[in-house]
Amino acid sequence: MNDDELLRRELRGAREELVRKHARQSDDLPASTSQLPLMPERDDAFLRLALMSVEDLETHIARLERDLTDLEDGIDRPDVELE
């Protein structure tokens, strides 16, 4: 799997987790600092997203979107040395 696909999968997982958290907040359920309900629709690779706050998820999503745009625009990764 290439970097583009990995970023898209993580972005999708982060957005889905953000929707879950917003729905949970709108249902007025008591908030807990560690919410990790194991739901079948969650991608096991991204369970760590369930531990993020809404604010952290929003920041993470913005970073993923920026990284994906950079990758699509052909911007070099900073960890790759120029030859």
N, C-alpha and C positions, 0 to 999 in steps of 0.2 A: 504494500500500500504506500502511495507517495505522500509527501508532505501536504499537498493540497487536500487530499481525501481525509487525512487525519485531522486537519484543521476544521474541515467541514463537519466531520462527525462530532468533534468536541464542541463546536459552536452549536450544533443542533441539540446536543445533550445539555449544554448550559442554558439554552433558551427554554427547553422543556422543563428544566429544574426551576427556572425563574417563574414560569407559568404556574407550576405546582405551589411554589412558595406564595405567590400572589393569591392563588385560590385558597390556600390554607389561611392566609391572613384575612381574606374577605369572609371566611366562614367563622371568624372569631374564635378559632381554636386556641387553646393556651400555647404560647410559644415556648420552646425549649432550646437550650443552647446546642444540643446535639440531636438533630432530627435525622435519623437514617432509617426510615421505613423501607423495608425491602419490597419493592413493588416490581412485578414482573416486567413492566414496560421500561424499566431503567436499564441502561447499558452498563453492565458490570465494570467496564473499563473507566467509567466516569462517576462511580459512586461517591468519590471525594467531593463532587459538586454539591451533593446533598448536605454536606457539612458547612458550606459557604452561606454567609448571610446574603440577603437580597442585594445590599450595596456591593458586596464582594463579587457577586454574580454579574451585576451590571458592569462593573469595572472589567471583569474577566471577559465578558462578551465583547466589550468595546475593543479590548486588546486583540482578541481573536479575529474580529472583523478587520482591524487594521493590518494584522499579520497576513490574513488571507488576501486582502487588497494588494499589499506589498508583493506577495508571492505571485499573484496574477499579473502585476505590472512588471515583473521581472527584476524587482529590486533585490540586490544581492543580500544574502544572509550575513549578519555581522560576524558570525563565527567562522566564515570561510575566508581564508587569506587570498589576497589578490596575487596572481602569479606574474 
